[in-house]
């Protein structure tokens, strides 16, 4: 997967936009992708302070694998949000 493919899926499924390489707003439940000083890709779901929520931080050797995890987390966040909204009704 590449960034363009991810963005197309995000649009088609009406998912939240991830924060990719510092572009976007880091808010609670944002899915963040960053490259570290060692060339690895780091992905996490942000908490209220922008840090990694729980055990969501994962490190990948390839961008493709990192983007697959970004998509997985975006879908999980959306499912959780919908469950909470259904519960409140």
C-alpha positions as CSV (number, residue, x, y, z in Angstrom):
1,X,0.0,0.0,0.0
2,X,1.1,3.5,-0.6
3,X,-0.1,6.9,0.7
4,X,-2.3,7.5,-2.3
5,X,-4.1,4.2,-1.9
6,X,-4.6,4.8,1.8
7,X,-6.1,8.3,1.1
8,X,-8.5,6.8,-1.4
9,X,-9.7,4.2,1.1
10,X,-10.0,6.9,3.8
11,X,-12.2,8.9,1.4
12,X,-14.3,5.9,0.2
13,X,-15.0,4.7,3.8
14,X,-15.4,8.2,5.3
15,X,-12.7,7.5,7.9
16,X,-10.9,10.2,9.9
17,X,-7.8,11.6,8.1
18,X,-4.6,10.2,9.6
19,X,-1.7,12.4,10.6
20,X,1.0,11.5,8.0
21,X,4.5,12.7,8.5
22,X,3.5,15.7,10.6
23,X,0.7,16.8,8.2
24,X,-2.7,17.0,10.0
25,X,-4.0,17.7,13.4
26,X,-3.0,15.5,16.3
27,X,-6.1,15.1,18.5
28,X,-7.5,12.4,20.8
29,X,-7.9,9.2,18.7
30,X,-5.9,10.5,15.8
31,X,-3.9,7.8,14.0
32,X,-0.3,9.1,13.5
33,X,2.4,7.9,11.2
34,X,6.0,9.3,11.6
35,X,9.4,8.2,10.5
36,X,12.0,8.1,13.3
37,X,15.7,8.9,13.2
38,X,16.6,5.3,12.4
39,X,14.5,5.2,9.3
40,X,11.7,3.1,10.9
41,X,8.0,4.0,10.5
42,X,6.1,4.5,13.8
43,X,2.3,4.4,14.1
44,X,0.1,5.1,17.1
45,X,-3.3,6.3,18.1
46,X,-2.9,9.5,20.0
47,X,-4.2,10.2,23.5
48,X,-5.4,13.6,24.8
49,X,-1.8,14.8,25.0
50,X,-0.7,13.6,21.6
51,X,1.2,10.6,22.9
52,X,0.6,7.0,22.2
53,X,-2.6,5.6,23.6
54,X,-2.1,2.4,25.5
55,X,-0.2,-0.2,23.5
56,X,-1.1,1.2,20.1
57,X,2.5,2.1,19.2
58,X,4.0,-0.1,16.6
59,X,7.3,0.2,14.6
60,X,7.7,-1.0,11.0
61,X,10.5,-1.6,8.6
62,X,8.5,-0.7,5.6
63,X,6.1,2.1,4.8
64,X,3.6,-0.3,3.2
65,X,3.3,-2.3,6.4
66,X,3.0,0.9,8.5
67,X,0.2,2.2,6.2
68,X,-1.7,-1.1,6.5
69,X,-1.6,-0.7,10.3
70,X,-2.7,2.9,9.9
71,X,-5.8,1.7,8.0
72,X,-6.5,-1.0,10.6
73,X,-6.4,1.6,13.4
74,X,-8.5,4.1,11.5
75,X,-11.2,1.4,11.1
76,X,-11.0,0.5,14.7
77,X,-11.3,4.1,15.9
78,X,-14.4,4.5,13.6
79,X,-16.0,1.3,14.9
80,X,-15.4,2.4,18.5
81,X,-16.8,5.9,17.9
82,X,-20.0,4.4,16.2
83,X,-20.4,2.0,19.1
84,X,-20.3,4.8,21.6
85,X,-22.8,6.9,19.6
86,X,-25.2,3.9,19.4
87,X,-24.9,3.3,23.1
88,X,-25.7,7.0,23.8
89,X,-28.9,6.8,21.8
